[in-house]
C-alpha cells in the first residue's frame, strides 16, 4: 500500500519516533510514502528526517497532493488498485 502523510501541525519529532517511522516495523505493509508539507519549516523537518533516518521504503516530500499521487502510482500494484491488496 502506498500512503500520503500530511505533516500539517507537526512541529517536532523525537529520535525514537524518527527511528520507528524509518524501520521495517514502522513501514510494514507500505510500498512507498509521500509526505505533504505546507511550509518551509515542514520541508526542513522532513528533509532532516529523510537524511538522518534512512527509510526502508521510498519516501518523498511534496507540497502538492496531485504531484504526490502521481509519484505514488508507480508503487501501487494491480492487486492494490482492484481492492485485493
Secondary structure as the mmCIF struct_conf table of DSSP 4:
data_model
#
loop_
_struct_conf.conf_type_id
_struct_conf.id
_struct_conf.beg_label_comp_id
_struct_conf.beg_label_asym_id
_struct_conf.beg_label_seq_id
_struct_conf.end_label_comp_id
_struct_conf.end_label_asym_id
_struct_conf.end_label_seq_id
STRN STRN1 UNK A 2 UNK A 6
TURN_TY1_P TURN_TY1_P1 UNK A 8 UNK A 9
HELX_RH_AL_P HELX_RH_AL_P1 UNK A 15 UNK A 22
BEND BEND1 UNK A 23 UNK A 23
TURN_TY1_P TURN_TY1_P2 UNK A 24 UNK A 29
BEND BEND2 UNK A 31 UNK A 31
STRN STRN2 UNK A 32 UNK A 36
BEND BEND3 UNK A 39 UNK A 39
HELX_RH_AL_P HELX_RH_AL_P2 UNK A 40 UNK A 52
BEND BEND4 UNK A 53 UNK A 53
BEND BEND5 UNK A 56 UNK A 57
STRN STRN3 UNK A 58 UNK A 62
BEND BEND6 UNK A 63 UNK A 63
HELX_RH_AL_P HELX_RH_AL_P3 UNK A 65 UNK A 72
HELX_RH_3T_P HELX_RH_3T_P1 UNK A 73 UNK A 75
HELX_RH_AL_P HELX_RH_AL_P4 UNK A 78 UNK A 81
TURN_TY1_P TURN_TY1_P3 UNK A 82 UNK A 83
#
